[in-house]
Amino acid sequence: GAGVSQTPSNKVTEKGKYVELRCDPISGHTALYWYRQSLGQGPEFLIYFQGTGAADDSGLPNDRFFAVRPEGSVSTLKIQRTERGDSAVYLCASSLGGGGAFFGQGTRLTVV
Amino acid sequence: QKEVEQNSGPLSVPEGAIASLNCTYSDRGSQSFFWYRQYSGKSPELIMSIYSNGDKEDGRFTAQLNKASQYVSLLIRDSQPSDSATYLCAVIPGNKLVFGAGTILRVKS
């Protein structure tokens, strides 16, 4: 597609439930990033993929968070046993690697 | 020490003035530097990239890089009310893109 696409745009879930957030990057972009952003803060790095592999997952806050990119294109961020503190906007970005990254519109996750 | 540091602001400038936004980074080996603009409720938008020491100009925007001082800046000439937003500095120290907390810019008409 023309830009980075994230689905859903909004997700409300109950505490303890499992959620999946999807990111479809710009065609041909090998690098894909996931960030989390809370109000008044900059994007917080979660994980970076180069191709199919996670090149850096040092930002994942704990083992409830996991991300995959099985074919080097679409990526899914998975959160198990959601907590109210997981509520944030989750942003995905893609790039050709080394260059500036382009963001999707984000998924607003609310855990109630 | 944070990897990328910015003054949170807000920075207030009158319409038509020059807005100067600053950023410092901790990893001396960083090679790529970016400025993003983020309007309230929207995603960050890439506005400038700079990779070598000196100035890079694009329209009303000028990015400045000083690797010896580990310092990046963004100048916005002839500031307009539509420039009011949060400006995020981003750096690649190694292989991941890391952001500062952003500086809020308010341009008063």
Interface residues (C-beta under 8 A of the other chain):
Chain A: Y33 Y35 Q41 G42 P43 E44 F45 Y48 Q50 A55 D56 S58 G59 L91 A93 S95 G98 G99 G100 A101 F102 F103 G104 Q105 G106
Chain B: V4 Q6 Q31 S32 F34 K42 S43 P44 E45 L46 S49 L88 A90 I92 G94 N95 K96 L97 V98 F99 G100 A101 G102
